[in-house]
């Protein structure tokens, strides 16, 4: 359930490449990827991390407190869709969005982000889009595998975006608005 070092370095590279200043993370867990991305932000950069589980969020915040980059991270505890709605109401826009939360919510998160939270030249990065190869199995596909396969097809069919699925770890999809 952890992004891991390679993916953390990949996220940092992406943020540097696009010059990101505002990042949104949907699904923080222990905060590993949030902290990796915060390291790539300028000192006045901001990362807003949405996490449902209070215990995980509190654990992550103790890690952030021990990092010179932790001050860049703001944590929203609660339903991701409610947090996204609040952020949209505040008219916030993000240069980079990392989605790695409840897989059943991926389509809703994608639509919410693309609808009003993604900056004009922003980039969306979605984790676990290969779901251990299950997205390509025709038999013995778990419900999570089916959910991710449906998400992948939804994004591939969406005329508003271009996307590429990279075979990094458990699959990472990059999405940009056309």
Backbone as CSV, one residue per row, in Angstrom:
resi,resn,N_x,N_y,N_z,CA_x,CA_y,CA_z,C_x,C_y,C_z
1,UNK,0.816,-1.192,0.000,0.000,0.000,0.000,0.865,1.265,0.000
2,UNK,2.156,1.096,-0.123,3.079,2.221,-0.094,3.611,2.461,-1.500
3,UNK,3.747,3.701,-1.880,4.226,4.016,-3.226,5.634,3.492,-3.465
4,UNK,6.506,3.594,-2.494,7.848,3.071,-2.621,8.829,4.057,-3.232
5,UNK,10.105,3.731,-3.101,11.177,4.641,-3.500,11.163,4.982,-4.991
6,UNK,11.059,3.976,-5.848,11.102,4.227,-7.295,9.953,5.135,-7.718
7,UNK,8.769,4.839,-7.249,7.626,5.672,-7.611,7.745,7.067,-7.004
8,UNK,8.255,7.151,-5.789,8.483,8.457,-5.175,9.430,9.305,-6.003
9,UNK,10.499,8.694,-6.492,11.458,9.420,-7.330,10.830,9.817,-8.664
10,UNK,9.990,8.948,-9.201,9.282,9.255,-10.450,8.363,10.460,-10.263
11,UNK,7.620,10.474,-9.162,6.724,11.603,-8.888,7.513,12.899,-8.741
12,UNK,8.631,12.845,-8.024,9.476,14.036,-7.863,9.958,14.542,-9.222
13,UNK,10.384,13.632,-10.073,10.862,14.011,-11.400,9.760,14.689,-12.208
14,UNK,8.550,14.123,-12.152,7.424,14.725,-12.865,7.151,16.143,-12.362
15,UNK,7.160,16.331,-11.053,6.892,17.658,-10.494,7.959,18.663,-10.913
16,UNK,9.203,18.241,-10.892,10.282,19.121,-11.371,10.084,19.451,-12.849
17,UNK,9.754,18.447,-13.644,9.624,18.633,-15.098,8.534,19.628,-15.468
18,UNK,7.433,19.619,-14.711,6.333,20.532,-15.053,6.370,21.827,-14.241
19,UNK,7.337,21.934,-13.325,7.431,23.136,-12.504,6.249,23.308,-11.564
20,UNK,5.762,22.219,-11.015,4.579,22.257,-10.155,4.808,23.099,-8.906
21,UNK,3.768,23.826,-8.543,3.768,24.629,-7.316,2.628,24.213,-6.393
22,UNK,1.570,23.663,-6.981,0.399,23.235,-6.206,0.078,21.795,-6.591
23,UNK,0.057,20.925,-5.591,-0.162,19.492,-5.809,-1.334,19.028,-4.947
24,UNK,-2.132,18.137,-5.510,-3.229,17.501,-4.795,-2.974,16.004,-4.789
25,UNK,-3.033,15.412,-3.607,-2.909,13.960,-3.488,-4.209,13.418,-2.915
26,UNK,-4.799,12.474,-3.613,-6.043,11.844,-3.165,-5.681,10.446,-2.699
27,UNK,-5.655,10.268,-1.383,-5.232,9.011,-0.780,-3.781,9.101,-0.349
28,UNK,-3.545,9.399,0.916,-2.187,9.664,1.401,-1.569,8.468,2.113
29,UNK,-2.348,7.677,2.813,-1.909,6.560,3.647,-0.845,7.033,4.638
30,UNK,0.390,6.553,4.576,1.409,6.926,5.557,2.152,8.207,5.189
31,UNK,1.881,8.764,4.024,2.489,10.029,3.635,3.785,9.924,2.856
32,UNK,4.181,8.705,2.486,5.456,8.540,1.767,5.472,9.328,0.468
33,UNK,4.452,9.154,-0.364,4.432,9.855,-1.651,4.237,11.352,-1.456
34,UNK,3.451,11.744,-0.452,3.257,13.176,-0.180,4.581,13.835,0.149
35,UNK,5.361,13.203,0.991,6.644,13.777,1.376,7.624,13.778,0.210
36,UNK,7.606,12.732,-0.600,8.469,12.700,-1.781,8.127,13.854,-2.718
37,UNK,6.840,14.087,-2.935,6.428,15.174,-3.821,6.727,16.535,-3.198
38,UNK,6.547,16.662,-1.882,6.834,17.931,-1.208,8.296,18.313,-1.384
39,UNK,9.178,17.329,-1.431,10.596,17.597,-1.628,10.860,18.272,-2.971
40,UNK,10.001,18.027,-3.949,10.186,18.597,-5.288,9.571,19.981,-5.432
41,UNK,8.772,20.385,-4.463,8.103,21.683,-4.556,9.020,22.803,-4.087
42,UNK,8.828,24.000,-4.636,9.580,25.139,-4.104,9.165,25.392,-2.656
43,UNK,9.927,26.203,-1.936,9.646,26.418,-0.522,8.247,26.978,-0.276
44,UNK,7.713,27.717,-1.230,6.359,28.261,-1.068,5.304,27.392,-1.757
45,UNK,5.697,26.190,-2.184,4.757,25.266,-2.814,3.824,24.651,-1.779
46,UNK,2.713,24.116,-2.256,1.706,23.530,-1.368,1.257,22.189,-1.923
47,UNK,1.172,21.216,-1.035,0.601,19.919,-1.364,-0.577,19.706,-0.424
48,UNK,-1.760,19.502,-0.989,-2.952,19.188,-0.207,-3.184,17.687,-0.335
49,UNK,-3.165,17.005,0.807,-3.331,15.555,0.824,-4.665,15.195,1.465
50,UNK,-5.454,14.396,0.768,-6.752,13.941,1.268,-6.607,12.513,1.778
51,UNK,-7.028,12.277,3.009,-6.937,10.943,3.601,-8.179,10.667,4.432
52,UNK,-8.789,9.531,4.208,-9.991,9.148,4.938,-9.682,8.697,6.364
53,UNK,-8.613,7.926,6.531,-8.298,7.302,7.806,-7.536,8.256,8.734
54,UNK,-8.157,8.610,9.831,-7.564,9.558,10.787,-6.236,9.043,11.351
55,UNK,-6.165,7.752,11.685,-4.933,7.194,12.259,-3.771,7.321,11.267
56,UNK,-4.006,6.956,10.006,-2.948,7.076,8.993,-2.520,8.531,8.826
57,UNK,-3.499,9.423,8.812,-3.205,10.852,8.644,-2.372,11.376,9.808
58,UNK,-2.710,10.978,11.024,-1.950,11.430,12.186,-0.531,10.876,12.165
59,UNK,-0.384,9.609,11.768,0.957,9.025,11.639,1.770,9.816,10.616
60,UNK,1.173,10.085,9.466,1.877,10.824,8.416,2.288,12.212,8.899
61,UNK,1.415,12.867,9.633,1.717,14.218,10.104,2.901,14.226,11.071
62,UNK,3.101,13.150,11.829,4.289,13.091,12.688,5.550,12.974,11.840
63,UNK,5.453,12.258,10.723,6.593,12.169,9.801,6.870,13.526,9.158
64,UNK,5.808,14.215,8.749,5.971,15.536,8.124,6.637,16.509,9.085
65,UNK,6.295,16.414,10.360,6.855,17.329,11.360,8.362,17.159,11.504
66,UNK,8.876,15.992,11.122,10.309,15.720,11.231,11.055,15.943,9.922
67,UNK,10.404,16.546,8.955,11.025,16.779,7.653,11.124,18.279,7.372
68,UNK,12.193,18.704,6.720,12.286,20.122,6.348,11.269,20.511,5.269
69,UNK,10.566,19.533,4.687,9.584,19.804,3.639,8.143,19.619,4.118
70,UNK,7.988,19.169,5.359,6.667,18.887,5.897,5.745,20.089,5.960
71,UNK,6.321,21.296,6.083,5.486,22.504,6.176,4.712,22.788,4.891
72,UNK,5.079,22.143,3.813,4.404,22.350,2.527,3.124,21.525,2.411
73,UNK,2.909,20.595,3.342,1.810,19.632,3.236,0.654,20.017,4.152
74,UNK,-0.530,20.104,3.570,-1.771,20.322,4.313,-2.609,19.059,4.177
75,UNK,-3.096,18.549,5.295,-3.850,17.298,5.279,-5.330,17.578,5.520
76,UNK,-6.166,16.995,4.652,-7.619,17.048,4.819,-8.073,15.639,5.169
77,UNK,-8.638,15.481,6.365,-9.090,14.172,6.821,-10.592,14.062,6.574
78,UNK,-10.988,12.966,5.945,-12.400,12.726,5.672,-12.589,12.194,4.267
79,UNK,-13.817,12.161,3.842,-14.168,11.675,2.510,-13.446,12.490,1.437
80,UNK,-12.800,11.803,0.522,-12.082,12.496,-0.551,-13.029,13.323,-1.408
81,UNK,-14.196,12.774,-1.733,-15.130,13.530,-2.569,-15.615,14.803,-1.873
82,UNK,-15.811,14.727,-0.561,-16.191,15.934,0.173,-15.045,16.947,0.176
83,UNK,-13.827,16.460,0.367,-12.657,17.352,0.335,-12.506,17.987,-1.045
84,UNK,-12.707,17.201,-2.094,-12.598,17.734,-3.459,-13.665,18.790,-3.705
85,UNK,-14.846,18.560,-3.195,-15.918,19.538,-3.330,-15.562,20.843,-2.623
86,UNK,-14.987,20.749,-1.436,-14.552,21.941,-0.700,-13.478,22.697,-1.468
87,UNK,-12.512,21.972,-1.992,-11.420,22.597,-2.747,-11.959,23.286,-4.001
88,UNK,-12.914,22.652,-4.660,-13.537,23.253,-5.849,-14.291,24.523,-5.464
89,UNK,-14.995,24.486,-4.325,-15.737,25.665,-3.861,-14.789,26.825,-3.560
90,UNK,-13.566,26.492,-3.126,-12.545,27.512,-2.863,-11.858,27.967,-4.157
91,UNK,-12.249,27.363,-5.274,-11.700,27.657,-6.600,-10.192,27.435,-6.679
92,UNK,-9.724,26.397,-5.996,-8.310,26.050,-6.043,-8.032,25.227,-7.298
93,UNK,-6.869,25.424,-7.871,-6.429,24.683,-9.049,-5.065,24.086,-8.755
94,UNK,-4.822,22.896,-9.278,-3.598,22.174,-8.987,-2.851,21.841,-10.273
95,UNK,-1.524,21.999,-10.215,-0.652,21.700,-11.351,-0.494,20.198,-11.542
96,UNK,-0.600,19.467,-10.441,-0.378,18.024,-10.463,-1.332,17.383,-9.470
97,UNK,-1.954,16.288,-9.895,-2.866,15.547,-9.015,-2.452,14.082,-9.037
98,UNK,-2.245,13.525,-7.857,-1.889,12.115,-7.712,-3.065,11.392,-7.070
99,UNK,-3.631,10.423,-7.786,-4.772,9.653,-7.293,-4.289,8.260,-6.898
100,UNK,-4.448,7.943,-5.608,-4.041,6.645,-5.081,-4.883,6.323,-3.853
101,UNK,-6.188,6.328,-4.025,-7.110,6.123,-2.906,-7.984,4.906,-3.177
102,UNK,-9.162,4.907,-2.592,-10.136,3.854,-2.785,-10.384,3.646,-4.281
103,UNK,-10.085,2.484,-4.771,-10.166,2.212,-6.215,-11.593,2.377,-6.746
104,UNK,-12.596,2.101,-5.918,-13.986,2.279,-6.343,-14.313,3.740,-6.637
105,UNK,-13.527,4.653,-6.118,-13.779,6.075,-6.324,-12.991,6.697,-7.459
106,UNK,-12.141,5.923,-8.120,-11.255,6.495,-9.138,-12.004,7.295,-10.217
107,UNK,-13.087,6.769,-10.738,-13.814,7.479,-11.800,-14.374,8.787,-11.254
108,UNK,-14.923,8.758,-10.061,-15.450,9.986,-9.462,-14.341,10.995,-9.189
109,UNK,-13.198,10.528,-8.683,-12.074,11.433,-8.422,-11.594,12.056,-9.730
110,UNK,-11.444,11.226,-10.745,-10.997,11.703,-12.057,-11.933,12.797,-12.580
111,UNK,-13.223,12.545,-12.530,-14.186,13.530,-13.037,-14.196,14.810,-12.209
112,UNK,-14.072,14.685,-10.896,-14.037,15.874,-10.037,-12.798,16.716,-10.322
113,UNK,-11.670,16.058,-10.464,-10.413,16.772,-10.726,-10.453,17.439,-12.090
114,UNK,-10.859,16.693,-13.094,-10.889,17.236,-14.449,-11.940,18.331,-14.578
115,UNK,-13.014,18.212,-13.808,-14.089,19.191,-13.876,-13.695,20.577,-13.441
116,UNK,-12.948,20.695,-12.332,-12.667,22.050,-11.857,-11.392,22.215,-11.055
117,UNK,-10.677,21.156,-10.756,-9.507,21.284,-9.884,-8.167,21.279,-10.608
118,UNK,-8.145,20.803,-11.837,-6.887,20.715,-12.579,-6.581,22.035,-13.266
119,UNK,-5.377,22.549,-13.041,-4.935,23.770,-13.713,-4.912,23.528,-15.222
120,UNK,-4.990,24.588,-16.022,-5.066,24.423,-17.484,-4.010,23.493,-18.084
121,UNK,-2.779,23.556,-17.628,-1.732,22.675,-18.154,-1.341,21.600,-17.155
122,UNK,-2.268,21.264,-16.266,-1.989,20.316,-15.201,-1.891,18.879,-15.675
123,UNK,-1.359,18.054,-14.797,-1.143,16.643,-15.086,-1.749,15.812,-13.967
124,UNK,-2.461,14.752,-14.353,-3.012,13.801,-13.388,-2.185,12.522,-13.473
125,UNK,-1.848,11.974,-12.329,-1.117,10.712,-12.242,-1.946,9.770,-11.385
126,UNK,-2.248,8.585,-11.900,-3.106,7.633,-11.193,-2.326,6.349,-10.949
127,UNK,-2.331,5.902,-9.696,-1.566,4.721,-9.308,-2.409,3.449,-9.399
128,UNK,-1.716,2.319,-9.511,-2.309,0.969,-9.490,-3.193,0.669,-10.690
129,UNK,-2.901,1.236,-11.837,-3.760,1.048,-13.006,-3.487,-0.255,-13.762
130,UNK,-2.557,-1.048,-13.292,-2.409,-2.411,-13.813,-2.983,-3.437,-12.844
131,UNK,-3.182,-3.035,-11.596,-3.791,-3.871,-10.553,-3.286,-5.315,-10.642
132,UNK,-1.971,-5.455,-10.524,-1.306,-6.762,-10.524,-1.673,-7.597,-11.747
133,UNK,-1.863,-6.934,-12.868,-2.178,-7.615,-14.120,-3.635,-8.007,-14.280
134,UNK,-4.437,-7.784,-13.254,-5.835,-8.210,-13.303,-6.649,-7.473,-14.361
135,UNK,-6.239,-6.274,-14.718,-7.034,-5.513,-15.687,-7.071,-6.202,-17.045
136,UNK,-6.125,-7.112,-17.299,-6.087,-7.799,-18.583,-6.586,-9.228,-18.522
137,UNK,-6.929,-9.714,-17.345,-7.452,-11.075,-17.221,-8.915,-11.111,-17.627
138,UNK,-9.283,-12.126,-18.359,-10.701,-12.272,-18.704,-11.404,-13.160,-17.675
139,UNK,-10.643,-14.009,-17.013,-11.210,-14.871,-15.972,-10.499,-14.579,-14.662
140,UNK,-11.138,-14.914,-13.576,-10.574,-14.747,-12.226,-10.132,-13.310,-11.947
141,UNK,-10.915,-12.388,-12.391,-10.628,-10.984,-12.135,-11.364,-10.570,-10.860
142,UNK,-10.645,-10.012,-9.899,-11.281,-9.584,-8.650,-12.159,-8.359,-8.913
143,UNK,-12.953,-7.980,-7.932,-13.789,-6.784,-8.087,-12.920,-5.543,-8.245
144,UNK,-11.785,-5.500,-7.550,-10.872,-4.355,-7.703,-10.273,-4.332,-9.110
145,UNK,-9.933,-5.497,-9.639,-9.404,-5.572,-11.000,-10.421,-5.079,-12.015
146,UNK,-11.682,-5.472,-11.834,-12.756,-5.014,-12.724,-12.947,-3.506,-12.608
147,UNK,-12.879,-3.001,-11.378,-13.053,-1.564,-11.151,-11.961,-0.760,-11.850
148,UNK,-10.725,-1.228,-11.740,-9.617,-0.512,-12.388,-9.698,-0.659,-13.903
149,UNK,-10.089,-1.819,-14.400,-10.268,-1.990,-15.845,-11.327,-1.026,-16.366
150,UNK,-12.411,-0.849,-15.607,-13.461,0.090,-15.986,-12.929,1.535,-15.970
151,UNK,-12.136,1.856,-14.950,-11.531,3.190,-14.883,-10.640,3.423,-16.107
152,UNK,-9.767,2.456,-16.400,-8.857,2.602,-17.538,-9.629,2.831,-18.836
153,UNK,-10.707,2.091,-19.017,-11.515,2.246,-20.235,-12.209,3.609,-20.252
154,UNK,-12.690,4.051,-19.115,-13.334,5.366,-19.015,-12.376,6.464,-19.449
155,UNK,-11.150,6.400,-18.961,-10.152,7.419,-19.315,-9.781,7.310,-20.792
156,UNK,-9.587,6.081,-21.277,-9.222,5.887,-22.682,-10.312,6.408,-23.623
157,UNK,-11.566,6.313,-23.208,-12.694,6.743,-24.044,-13.042,8.227,-23.887
158,UNK,-12.426,8.906,-22.940,-12.787,10.300,-22.648,-12.140,11.230,-23.673
159,UNK,-12.938,11.937,-24.477,-12.380,12.806,-25.516,-11.717,14.077,-24.965
160,UNK,-11.837,14.319,-23.672,-11.242,15.518,-23.070,-9.767,15.353,-22.757
161,UNK,-9.265,14.108,-22.787,-7.909,13.856,-22.290,-7.077,12.989,-23.230
162,UNK,-5.771,13.100,-23.026,-4.793,12.159,-23.580,-4.219,11.418,-22.379
163,UNK,-3.867,10.148,-22.576,-3.350,9.369,-21.453,-2.360,8.327,-21.923
164,UNK,-1.495,7.925,-21.001,-0.574,6.821,-21.248,-0.431,6.038,-19.947
165,UNK,-0.490,4.715,-20.054,-0.314,3.837,-18.909,1.109,3.302,-18.942
166,UNK,1.862,3.573,-17.886,3.249,3.135,-17.789,3.346,1.913,-16.879
167,UNK,4.147,0.910,-17.252,4.269,-0.287,-16.420,5.279,-0.106,-15.284
168,UNK,5.125,0.965,-14.540,5.967,1.231,-13.376,5.269,0.655,-12.149
169,UNK,5.958,-0.206,-11.435,5.388,-0.891,-10.269,4.058,-1.538,-10.635
170,UNK,2.951,-1.062,-10.058,1.638,-1.672,-10.304,0.835,-0.893,-11.344
171,UNK,1.546,-0.137,-12.179,0.900,0.639,-13.227,0.628,2.064,-12.786
172,UNK,1.090,3.008,-13.579,0.875,4.423,-13.333,0.358,5.028,-14.638
173,UNK,-0.758,5.704,-14.569,-1.316,6.354,-15.752,-1.148,7.851,-15.630
174,UNK,-0.617,8.461,-16.688,-0.493,9.919,-16.778,-1.593,10.432,-17.690
175,UNK,-2.261,11.492,-17.255,-3.408,12.024,-17.986,-3.262,13.538,-18.094
176,UNK,-3.484,14.064,-19.279,-3.489,15.517,-19.452,-4.725,15.918,-20.228
177,UNK,-5.224,17.103,-19.921,-6.375,17.630,-20.641,-5.907,18.025,-22.051
178,UNK,-6.750,17.752,-23.038,-6.435,18.137,-24.414,-6.574,19.621,-24.606
